[in-house]
């Protein structure tokens, strides 16, 4: 297991302070703000630890209110909204410096049989047929902007293999679609709740960028101010985050300084395991007055 994955697992192993109160920390304090996927995953873990083991998260809905401070602990306060015959509902508020920075509502259910259908997985090259590792920075991203190169050279717990790198190397306006193979870069085992939390962590990666493709921009452009505003996720079927998943994304709309993005996560065998929707702030960065 890589050091980055070990850090991720440590980050998701919250400290219990009280019956419904948990504390989390951030693995990298050099960032300006806490990564949104980390807060989503930590809040989900806090909720999971107050729910019977046989019930698993099938959906979550969340709002980002303030940027998280990587240097300070995050307190997760769980409200046990309801324990019903079929569903369990939890609300989690993340707190820093005396203020709420994030809220999450999650619903849990026991596995049960029912109607079953899904959309088909897009026909794309398999991850082993795509460039990866050092080949990406030495060839495809050789002339990419420096922030892009730094991003791809940084150790991380999640491995990406995009089907296309066009948006990293051009300022042309592109169709707002993206296909990215993703997986945890180390084996995290088969615990279902942990894998669900890691999928939630992954789901905030690369997504908002898709809304900028139509404008010839990316989140790496210093002229763009971008931040997640809300995030929703539905877990359809169990999946292992250490195995390749196709993250198929599109952006149907941007307006009012906000971009809407959607994503579908497919296992290698074509099984649709989760769906995602997110609205994010995307606006030209305001210049400071002289």
Secondary structure in CASP SS format (residue, H / E / C, confidence):
PFRMAT SS
TARGET T0000
AUTHOR 0000-0000-0000
METHOD secondary structure of the structure
MODEL  1
X C 1.00
X C 1.00
X H 1.00
X H 1.00
X H 1.00
X H 1.00
X H 1.00
X H 1.00
X H 1.00
X H 1.00
X H 1.00
X H 1.00
X C 1.00
X C 1.00
X E 1.00
X E 1.00
X E 1.00
X E 1.00
X C 1.00
X C 1.00
X E 1.00
X E 1.00
X E 1.00
X E 1.00
X C 1.00
X C 1.00
X C 1.00
X C 1.00
X C 1.00
X C 1.00
X C 1.00
X C 1.00
X C 1.00
X C 1.00
X C 1.00
X H 1.00
X H 1.00
X H 1.00
X H 1.00
X H 1.00
X H 1.00
X H 1.00
X H 1.00
X H 1.00
X H 1.00
X H 1.00
X H 1.00
X H 1.00
X C 1.00
X C 1.00
X C 1.00
X C 1.00
X C 1.00
X C 1.00
X E 1.00
X E 1.00
X E 1.00
X E 1.00
X E 1.00
X E 1.00
X E 1.00
X E 1.00
X E 1.00
X E 1.00
X C 1.00
X C 1.00
X C 1.00
X C 1.00
X C 1.00
X C 1.00
X C 1.00
X C 1.00
X C 1.00
X E 1.00
X E 1.00
X E 1.00
X E 1.00
X E 1.00
X E 1.00
X E 1.00
X E 1.00
X E 1.00
X E 1.00
X C 1.00
X C 1.00
X C 1.00
X E 1.00
X E 1.00
X E 1.00
X E 1.00
X E 1.00
X E 1.00
X E 1.00
X E 1.00
X E 1.00
X E 1.00
X C 1.00
X C 1.00
X E 1.00
X E 1.00
X E 1.00
X E 1.00
X E 1.00
X E 1.00
X E 1.00
X E 1.00
X E 1.00
X E 1.00
X E 1.00
X E 1.00
X C 1.00
X C 1.00
X C 1.00
X C 1.00
X C 1.00
X C 1.00
X C 1.00
X C 1.00
X C 1.00
X C 1.00
X C 1.00
X C 1.00
X C 1.00
X C 1.00
X C 1.00
X C 1.00
X H 1.00
X H 1.00
X H 1.00
X C 1.00
X C 1.00
X C 1.00
X C 1.00
X H 1.00
X H 1.00
X H 1.00
X H 1.00
X H 1.00
X H 1.00
X H 1.00
X C 1.00
X C 1.00
X C 1.00
X C 1.00
X C 1.00
X H 1.00
X H 1.00
X H 1.00
X H 1.00
X H 1.00
X H 1.00
X H 1.00
X H 1.00
X C 1.00
X C 1.00
X C 1.00
X C 1.00
X E 1.00
X E 1.00
X E 1.00
X E 1.00
X E 1.00
X C 1.00
X C 1.00
X C 1.00
X H 1.00
X H 1.00
X H 1.00
X H 1.00
X C 1.00
X C 1.00
X C 1.00
X C 1.00
X C 1.00
X C 1.00
X C 1.00
X E 1.00
X E 1.00
X E 1.00
X E 1.00
X E 1.00
X E 1.00
X E 1.00
X E 1.00
X C 1.00
X C 1.00
X C 1.00
X C 1.00
X C 1.00
X C 1.00
X C 1.00
X H 1.00
X H 1.00
X H 1.00
X H 1.00
X H 1.00
X H 1.00
X H 1.00
X H 1.00
X H 1.00
X H 1.00
X H 1.00
X H 1.00
X C 1.00
X C 1.00
X C 1.00
X C 1.00
X H 1.00
X H 1.00
X H 1.00
X H 1.00
X H 1.00
X H 1.00
X H 1.00
X H 1.00
X C 1.00
X C 1.00
X C 1.00
X C 1.00
X C 1.00
X C 1.00
X C 1.00
X C 1.00
X E 1.00
X E 1.00
X E 1.00
X E 1.00
X E 1.00
X E 1.00
X E 1.00
X E 1.00
X E 1.00
X E 1.00
X E 1.00
X E 1.00
X C 1.00
X C 1.00
X C 1.00
X C 1.00
X C 1.00
X C 1.00
X C 1.00
X C 1.00
X C 1.00
X E 1.00
X E 1.00
X E 1.00
X E 1.00
X E 1.00
X E 1.00
X E 1.00
X E 1.00
X E 1.00
X E 1.00
X E 1.00
X C 1.00
X C 1.00
X E 1.00
X E 1.00
X E 1.00
X E 1.00
X E 1.00
X E 1.00
X E 1.00
X E 1.00
X E 1.00
X E 1.00
X C 1.00
X C 1.00
X C 1.00
X C 1.00
X E 1.00
X E 1.00
X E 1.00
X E 1.00
X E 1.00
X E 1.00
X E 1.00
X E 1.00
X E 1.00
X E 1.00
X E 1.00
X E 1.00
X E 1.00
X C 1.00
X C 1.00
X C 1.00
X C 1.00
X C 1.00
X C 1.00
END
